[in-house]
Amino acid sequence: MQTQIISSNKLLEGTNLSILDATRLVRNLLDFKADDSKLTDIQHCQKIIELGIKAYREQSIGKTLIKGFEQYLASKSDLSKDALKDIKYIGNRLFRTCPEMKMVKFSNLTPDRCEEWLEKTFDTPSQFNKGRTFLSGLFSFAIKKNWLTKNPISAIEIKHVEETEIKALSIPQIKRLLKTAKLTEHKACAAALGIMLWAGVRPREVSRLKWKDIDLDERIITIRSTSSKTGGTRHIEITTVLRKWLQKLKKPPTENICPADWIRRWKALRDDAGFKGEWINDVLRHTFASYHLKHFKNLILLQAEMGHRDLNLLRSRYVNMQGISKDDAWTFFNLYKIKIQKL
């Protein structure tokens, strides 16, 4: 016993604790031991101490959200420019709305706090879900870095988004767009307009295309894996109307389909065509799908052209032939026969 007391005093040298203080601390730890615990007393004390040390480190030297976001962003440097832009945009929007969150440590996050942050930042269910996905990715990264033990986003439910059909543009509306694109100030956007309208290419995909991806002789547009939303390469047939439209606009292979300052110039074209404040994203892709199915009556072919993995989204979201007659569909694919003055 005397030897144990001497050893205990030796261990406590350099501290302000007595053997009695140490004994009281151990007693406190053991008070939290469940009656049915299979751990020995020493194992129980060790576990409590380990958990306490971990919690203390998280509270005292844990990473702040803004510093974690900076490292997370750096870890995504291999992504495309558009993907990085999306991450930066959502992250900056979250911190701009609630700047006080910048200095919050990962270890202090709770599901309620994260949900409140998302609610303050995003107005619509779809935006909320995008923000939720972003935070989930950031927090998963934090877990790998040992800044966080559990992802608080897992307790936040995804919001239901009402998917509504988008009505295809009418033939008069299409003619207005094409006529406006022929104007000198908008002609640089004409090729991109034609590709979105008559090939159903997504706006972001067309912004990555070069003229080398357009083979007018073989009548093929190549959407490369680096440009595709889904990550796979696909080929789209160039219909006669699109070929006629592109022939007079063709540029050297290395040049981009879209001009510099594309987003602003594309909006200016739409505004001048009478769509100011009324334009719906992806409406040209929906227009292509609706007229294509009405004219060719081939859902499998349309699926391949659109680059969809299955038909469900195509049926439920993209195809809306309401108000489109057979004559309208024929006209859509034969507009090259109409002189520009009559558009």
C-alpha positions in Angstrom: 0.0 0.0 0.0 2.8 2.4 1.0 4.5 1.7 -2.4 1.3 2.5 -4.3 0.9 5.8 -2.4 4.5 6.7 -3.3 3.9 5.8 -6.9 0.7 7.8 -7.0 2.4 10.9 -5.5 5.1 10.5 -8.1 2.5 10.5 -11.0 0.9 13.6 -9.6 4.2 15.6 -9.3 4.0 18.9 -11.1 0.2 19.2 -10.7 -1.9 20.8 -8.1 -3.9 17.6 -7.6 -3.7 15.4 -4.5 -4.4 11.7 -4.3 -7.8 12.6 -2.9 -8.5 14.9 -5.9 -7.6 12.1 -8.3 -9.7 9.6 -6.4 -12.7 11.9 -6.5 -12.3 12.4 -10.3 -12.2 8.6 -10.8 -15.3 8.2 -8.6 -17.1 10.8 -10.7 -16.2 8.8 -13.9 -17.4 5.6 -12.4 -20.7 7.2 -11.4 -21.6 7.3 -15.1 -20.9 3.6 -15.6 -24.1 1.6 -16.4 -25.0 -1.3 -14.2 -25.0 -3.6 -17.1 -21.7 -2.4 -18.6 -19.3 -5.1 -19.7 -16.3 -2.8 -19.3 -14.0 -3.0 -16.4 -13.7 0.0 -14.2 -10.4 1.0 -15.8 -11.7 0.5 -19.3 -14.8 2.6 -18.5 -12.6 5.4 -17.2 -10.3 5.2 -20.2 -13.2 5.4 -22.6 -14.7 8.5 -20.9 -11.3 10.2 -20.9 -10.8 9.5 -24.6 -14.2 10.8 -25.5 -13.6 13.9 -23.3 -10.2 14.6 -24.9 -11.8 14.3 -28.4 -14.6 16.7 -27.5 -12.3 19.1 -25.9 -10.0 19.2 -28.9 -13.0 19.8 -31.2 -14.3 22.7 -29.0 -10.9 24.3 -28.5 -8.9 23.8 -31.7 -11.7 22.7 -34.1 -11.8 24.0 -37.7 -14.1 26.9 -38.5 -16.6 26.6 -41.4 -14.9 29.2 -43.6 -11.5 27.6 -43.2 -13.0 24.2 -43.9 -14.8 25.5 -47.0 -11.5 26.9 -48.4 -9.8 23.5 -48.0 -12.8 21.8 -49.4 -12.8 24.0 -52.4 -9.0 23.4 -52.9 -9.7 19.6 -52.8 -12.0 20.0 -55.8 -9.5 21.5 -58.2 -9.8 18.6 -60.6 -13.5 19.4 -61.3 -14.7 21.3 -64.3 -14.8 25.1 -64.2 -18.6 25.0 -64.2 -18.7 22.5 -61.3 -16.2 24.6 -59.3 -18.3 27.7 -60.1 -21.4 26.1 -58.7 -19.6 25.1 -55.4 -18.2 28.6 -55.0 -21.5 30.2 -55.7 -23.5 28.1 -53.2 -20.9 28.4 -50.5 -20.5 32.1 -50.9 -24.2 32.6 -50.9 -24.6 30.7 -47.7 -21.8 32.7 -46.0 -23.1 36.0 -47.4 -26.6 35.4 -46.0 -25.3 34.4 -42.6 -21.8 35.8 -42.2 -21.8 34.8 -38.5 -21.5 31.2 -39.6 -18.0 31.7 -41.0 -16.4 31.5 -37.6 -18.6 28.6 -36.3 -16.7 25.4 -35.7 -17.8 22.2 -37.3 -18.0 20.6 -33.9 -20.7 23.1 -32.8 -23.0 22.3 -35.7 -26.5 20.8 -35.1 -29.2 19.7 -37.6 -31.5 22.5 -36.4 -28.8 25.1 -36.9 -28.0 23.9 -40.4 -31.6 23.7 -41.4 -32.2 27.3 -40.2 -29.1 28.4 -42.2 -30.5 26.8 -45.3 -34.0 28.2 -44.8 -32.6 31.8 -44.5 -30.5 31.4 -47.6 -32.7 29.7 -50.1 -36.3 30.6 -51.1 -37.4 27.6 -53.1 -37.4 23.8 -52.4 -35.1 23.1 -55.3 -32.6 25.7 -54.1 -32.9 24.4 -50.6 -32.1 20.9 -51.8 -29.0 22.2 -53.7 -27.8 23.9 -50.6 -28.4 20.8 -48.6 -26.4 18.7 -51.1 -23.5 21.2 -50.9 -23.4 21.2 -47.1 -23.6 17.4 -47.0 -20.5 17.3 -49.2 -18.7 19.8 -47.1 -19.5 18.0 -43.9 -18.5 14.6 -45.3 -15.1 16.2 -46.2 -14.9 17.5 -42.6 -15.6 14.0 -41.2 -12.6 12.7 -43.2 -10.5 15.4 -41.7 -11.7 14.6 -38.2 -13.2 18.0 -37.7 -16.6 16.5 -37.3 -17.9 13.1 -36.1 -21.3 12.9 -37.6 -22.9 14.6 -40.6 -25.8 16.9 -39.3 -27.3 17.0 -42.8 -28.4 13.4 -42.5 -31.2 14.5 -40.1 -32.5 17.2 -42.5 -35.1 15.9 -45.0 -35.0 16.7 -48.7 -37.8 19.0 -49.7 -40.4 17.9 -52.2 -40.2 19.7 -55.5 -43.2 20.0 -57.7 -42.1 19.1 -61.3 -44.2 21.0 -63.8 -44.3 20.5 -67.5 -42.7 23.2 -69.5 -44.7 24.3 -72.6 -42.8 24.3 -75.9 -42.3 27.5 -77.7 -44.9 28.1 -80.5 -43.8 28.5 -84.1 -44.4 32.3 -84.0 -42.2 32.6 -80.9 -39.5 30.4 -82.6 -39.6 32.6 -85.7 -39.1 35.7 -83.5 -36.0 34.2 -81.9 -34.5 33.2 -85.3 -35.2 36.6 -86.9 -33.6 38.4 -84.0 -30.6 36.1 -84.1 -30.1 37.2 -87.8 -29.5 40.8 -86.7 -25.9 42.0 -86.8 -25.7 42.6 -83.0 -26.9 39.1 -82.2 -25.5 37.0 -85.1 -22.6 35.7 -82.9 -25.2 33.8 -80.8 -27.0 32.3 -83.8 -25.1 29.1 -84.0 -25.6 28.3 -80.3 -29.3 29.1 -80.6 -29.7 26.7 -83.6 -28.0 23.9 -81.7 -30.1 24.3 -78.6 -33.3 24.6 -80.6 -32.9 21.9 -83.3 -30.6 19.4 -81.4 -31.8 19.8 -77.8 -28.3 20.5 -76.4 -28.2 21.8 -72.9 -27.2 25.5 -72.4 -24.0 24.5 -70.5 -23.1 21.9 -73.0 -23.4 24.3 -75.9 -21.2 26.7 -74.0 -18.4 24.1 -74.1 -18.7 23.2 -77.7 -16.2 24.2 -80.4 -16.7 24.1 -84.2 -14.5 20.9 -84.4 -17.4 19.2 -82.6 -19.8 20.0 -85.5 -19.4 17.7 -88.5 -21.8 19.1 -91.1 -20.7 16.5 -93.7 -21.5 13.6 -91.5 -24.3 15.5 -89.9 -23.2 14.8 -86.3 -22.7 16.9 -83.2 -20.3 15.3 -80.7 -21.0 16.1 -77.0 -17.8 15.0 -75.4 -17.6 13.5 -71.9 -15.9 16.6 -70.6 -18.8 18.7 -71.9 -21.7 16.4 -71.1 -23.8 16.9 -68.0 -24.1 13.1 -67.5 -20.3 12.5 -68.1 -20.7 10.3 -71.2 -20.0 11.1 -74.8 -23.0 11.2 -77.1 -23.7 12.0 -80.8 -26.6 14.0 -82.0 -27.9 13.9 -85.6 -27.8 17.3 -87.4 -31.2 17.6 -89.1 -31.5 19.3 -92.4 -32.9 22.5 -90.9 -30.0 22.8 -88.4 -27.4 22.0 -91.2 -28.8 24.8 -93.4 -28.8 27.1 -90.4 -25.1 26.4 -89.4 -23.6 26.3 -92.9 -23.5 30.1 -93.2 -22.3 30.5 -89.7 -19.4 28.1 -89.7 -16.1 29.2 -88.2 -12.6 27.6 -87.9 -12.5 24.3 -85.9 -10.7 25.7 -82.8 -13.2 28.5 -82.3 -16.0 28.3 -79.7 -19.6 28.0 -80.7 -20.6 30.6 -78.1 -19.1 34.1 -78.3 -17.2 35.8 -75.5 -19.5 37.2 -72.8 -22.0 34.5 -73.8 -24.4 34.7 -70.9 -25.0 38.5 -71.3 -25.3 38.4 -75.1 -27.6 35.4 -75.1 -29.9 37.2 -72.6 -29.8 40.3 -74.8 -30.9 38.3 -77.8 -33.8 36.8 -75.8 -34.9 40.2 -74.5 -34.8 41.8 -78.0 -36.9 38.9 -79.2 -39.7 39.8 -76.7 -38.9 37.3 -73.9 -37.7 39.8 -71.3 -38.6 38.5 -67.9 -40.5 35.6 -69.4 -37.7 33.2 -70.4 -37.8 29.7 -68.9 -34.5 27.9 -68.4 -34.1 24.8 -70.7 -37.2 25.8 -72.8 -35.4 25.2 -76.0 -34.5 21.7 -75.0 -38.1 21.1 -74.0 -39.2 22.6 -77.4 -36.9 20.3 -79.3 -38.1 17.2 -77.4 -41.8 18.0 -78.0 -41.6 18.8 -81.7 -39.2 15.9 -82.3 -41.6 13.3 -80.8 -44.6 14.8 -82.6 -42.8 14.7 -85.9 -40.8 11.5 -85.8 -43.0 9.5 -83.3 -39.9 7.7 -81.9 -39.3 7.9 -78.2 -36.2 5.7 -78.2 -34.5 7.9 -80.9 -35.4 11.0 -78.9 -33.9 9.4 -75.7 -30.6 8.8 -77.5 -30.6 12.4 -78.9 -31.3 13.9 -75.5 -28.8 11.8 -73.6 -31.2 10.4 -71.0 -30.4 7.1 -69.3 -34.1 6.1 -69.2 -37.4 7.2 -70.5 -39.1 8.2 -67.2 -37.8 11.8 -67.0 -38.4 12.2 -70.8 -42.0 11.2 -70.4 -42.8 13.1 -67.2 -40.8 16.3 -67.7 -39.6 17.0 -71.2 -42.3 16.0 -73.6 -45.3 18.3 -73.8 -47.0 18.3 -77.1 -50.0 20.3 -76.0 -51.1 22.7 -78.7 -48.6 21.3 -81.2 -50.2 20.1 -84.5 -48.6 17.8 -87.1 -48.3 20.9 -89.3 -46.5 22.7 -86.6 -44.0 19.8 -86.1 -43.4 19.7 -89.9 -42.8 23.5 -90.0 -40.4 23.2 -87.1 -38.1 20.9 -89.0 -38.6 22.7 -92.3 -38.1 26.3 -91.4 -35.1 26.5 -93.7 -37.6 26.5 -96.6 -39.0 29.8 -95.3 -37.2 32.9 -96.4 -35.8 34.9 -93.5 -37.9 37.9 -94.4 -41.0 35.8 -93.8 -39.9 34.5 -90.4 
